[in-house]
């Protein structure tokens, strides 16, 4: 079985659980109760984590997760009703929850992977991964990394480098601040790290990223990062 790899990385932040620190809070969204129970037990076997809640559907997760303020939300992709992609989009657009979102699924389809990342996923892992790799991957996600199942990284690379109908505008004029933000995205930094580095607020970072993606005619920070690397 393949192991997860780090697509992009950043300097670990203070949020990463270490000895004596509060455990990382995890929320599970999956429509299979047996799977939720098994994954929950596996995660809580590591003292660095605590499962604070679970939901059997995307709609239930949107309702139950925000009050619990989890650090990480694990989302299944193929669920009845609201699927994982739409659930993720709604978390990003309708919720103030500041969490890292990881898709945990059986699907290794290119389209599902790309849609999840465009929707804002911070990780994409397969349910057939080795149990000991799950917590290791979650720790990387908490530290600011984007973690992709190793078997899918080449698929992702090729998909993002292929010519597509919707292309970024190569001639767009970016402000100095937007260029700084773009470089931070290319370096794999998360919003909190970017805010600290540039001396601005998380909210301001989000606004700059939104404007940047609009200018470049892109839909995700990952696409912006790939575009930045191709322009070098």
C-alpha positions in Angstrom: 0.0 0.0 0.0 1.2 3.5 -0.7 2.0 6.0 1.9 1.0 9.7 1.9 3.5 12.2 0.7 3.8 16.0 1.2 2.7 17.9 -1.8 3.7 21.2 -0.3 5.1 22.1 3.1 5.6 24.9 5.5 7.4 25.6 8.7 5.6 23.7 11.4 3.4 26.0 13.5 2.8 26.1 17.2 -0.5 24.4 16.6 1.3 21.1 16.1 0.7 18.9 19.2 3.7 18.1 21.2 4.4 16.8 24.7 2.3 18.6 27.3 0.2 20.4 24.7 -3.6 19.9 24.3 -4.5 17.1 21.9 -5.5 17.9 18.4 -9.3 17.8 18.1 -10.7 15.7 15.3 -14.2 15.5 13.9 -15.3 12.6 11.6 -17.9 12.8 8.8 -18.7 9.4 7.2 -22.0 7.7 6.5 -20.7 4.3 7.7 -21.0 4.0 11.5 -18.6 1.0 11.7 -15.9 2.9 9.8 -16.3 6.0 12.0 -15.9 3.9 15.1 -12.8 2.1 13.7 -11.1 5.3 12.6 -12.0 7.0 15.8 -10.4 4.3 17.9 -7.4 4.2 15.7 -6.9 8.0 16.0 -7.4 8.1 19.7 -4.8 5.4 20.2 -2.4 8.2 19.6 -2.4 10.5 22.7 -1.8 13.5 20.4 -5.4 13.3 19.2 -8.9 13.3 20.6 -12.1 12.7 18.6 -14.5 15.3 19.7 -17.5 14.4 17.5 -18.8 12.6 14.5 -21.5 12.9 11.9 -23.3 10.4 9.6 -23.8 12.9 6.7 -22.5 16.2 5.3 -25.5 18.1 6.5 -25.1 16.8 10.0 -21.4 17.6 10.0 -22.1 21.2 9.0 -24.4 21.5 12.0 -22.4 19.7 14.6 -18.8 20.4 13.9 -18.5 24.2 14.3 -19.6 24.4 18.0 -17.0 21.8 18.8 -14.2 23.8 17.1 -12.1 20.8 15.8 -8.6 21.3 14.5 -9.1 18.7 11.8 -12.2 17.5 10.0 -12.1 14.1 8.2 -14.6 13.9 5.4 -15.7 10.9 3.3 -16.2 11.7 -0.3 -19.2 9.5 -1.5 -22.0 10.0 1.0 -25.7 9.9 0.6 -27.3 13.3 0.3 -24.6 16.0 0.5 -21.4 14.5 -0.8 -17.9 15.3 0.5 -17.0 17.9 -2.1 -20.2 19.9 -1.5 -19.8 19.5 2.3 -16.3 20.9 2.0 -17.4 23.8 -0.2 -20.1 24.7 2.3 -17.7 24.6 5.2 -15.4 27.0 3.4 -18.2 29.4 2.3 -20.8 29.2 5.1 -18.9 28.4 8.2 -16.4 30.3 10.3 -14.8 27.1 11.4 -11.0 27.5 11.3 -10.0 23.8 10.7 -7.9 21.7 8.4 -10.0 19.5 6.1 -8.9 16.1 4.9 -10.8 13.8 2.5 -10.6 10.2 3.5 -12.1 8.1 0.7 -11.9 4.9 -1.4 -11.8 6.9 -4.6 -8.5 7.3 -6.4 -10.1 8.9 -9.4 -8.3 12.0 -10.8 -11.5 14.0 -11.0 -12.4 13.4 -7.4 -8.8 14.4 -6.2 -8.8 17.6 -8.3 -12.3 18.6 -7.2 -11.5 18.0 -3.5 -8.4 20.2 -3.8 -10.2 22.9 -5.7 -12.9 22.8 -3.0 -10.2 23.6 -0.4 -9.1 20.2 1.0 -5.8 20.2 2.9 -5.3 16.5 2.4 -6.5 13.6 0.3 -6.0 10.1 1.7 -7.3 6.7 0.8 -9.0 4.3 3.2 -6.7 1.5 2.3 -3.7 3.3 3.8 -1.7 1.7 6.6 -3.3 2.5 10.0 0.0 3.9 11.5 0.2 6.4 8.5 -3.1 8.1 9.3 -2.0 9.9 12.4 1.3 10.7 10.9 -0.5 12.3 8.0 -2.8 14.3 10.3 0.2 15.7 12.2 1.6 16.9 8.9 -1.7 18.5 7.9 -1.9 20.3 11.3 1.7 21.6 10.8 0.6 23.3 7.6 1.4 20.7 5.0 -0.9 19.5 2.2 -0.8 15.7 2.3 -1.7 13.6 -0.7 -1.7 9.8 -0.9 1.7 8.9 -2.4 0.1 6.8 -5.2 -1.9 9.9 -6.3 0.9 12.5 -6.5 2.0 11.6 -10.0 -1.6 11.6 -11.1 -2.0 15.1 -9.6 1.2 16.4 -11.1 0.3 15.3 -14.6 -3.3 16.6 -14.3 -2.2 20.0 -13.2 0.5 20.4 -15.8 -1.7 19.3 -18.7 -3.1 22.1 -20.9 -6.7 22.8 -19.7 -9.6 24.7 -21.2 -9.4 27.2 -18.3 -6.0 28.7 -18.2 -4.5 31.3 -15.9 -3.9 34.7 -17.4 -0.2 34.9 -17.9 -0.2 38.6 -18.6 -2.1 39.7 -15.5 -0.6 42.6 -13.5 -0.2 41.7 -9.8 0.4 44.1 -7.0 3.5 43.7 -4.9 1.4 42.3 -2.1 -0.3 39.8 -4.4 3.1 38.7 -5.7 4.2 38.1 -2.1 1.0 36.1 -1.4 1.5 34.1 -4.6 5.1 33.2 -3.5 3.8 32.2 -0.1 1.3 29.9 -1.8 4.0 28.5 -4.0 6.1 27.8 -0.8 3.1 25.8 0.6 2.4 28.2 3.5 -1.0 28.2 5.1 -3.0 31.3 5.9 -1.8 31.7 9.5 1.8 31.4 8.5 1.4 33.8 5.7 -0.3 36.3 8.0 2.6 36.1 10.5 5.2 36.4 7.8 3.7 39.5 6.2 2.5 41.1 9.4 -1.2 41.1 8.4 -4.4 39.4 9.6 -5.7 36.0 8.6 -8.8 37.8 7.2 -6.6 40.1 5.0 -4.7 37.0 3.7 -8.0 35.4 2.7 -9.1 38.6 0.9 -5.8 38.8 -1.0 -6.0 35.1 -2.0 -9.6 35.6 -3.2 -8.5 38.6 -5.4 -5.4 36.8 -6.6 -7.4 33.7 -7.8 -10.0 36.0 -9.5 -7.2 37.8 -11.4 -5.5 34.6 -12.4 -8.9 33.0 -13.3 -8.1 30.0 -11.1 -10.2 28.3 -8.5 -7.8 27.1 -5.8 -4.6 28.0 -4.0 -3.1 24.8 -5.3 -3.6 25.8 -8.9 -2.1 29.2 -8.1 1.0 27.5 -6.6 1.4 25.3 -9.6 1.0 28.4 -11.9 3.7 30.2 -9.9 6.2 27.4 -10.2 5.6 27.2 -14.0 6.2 30.9 -14.4 9.7 30.7 -12.8 
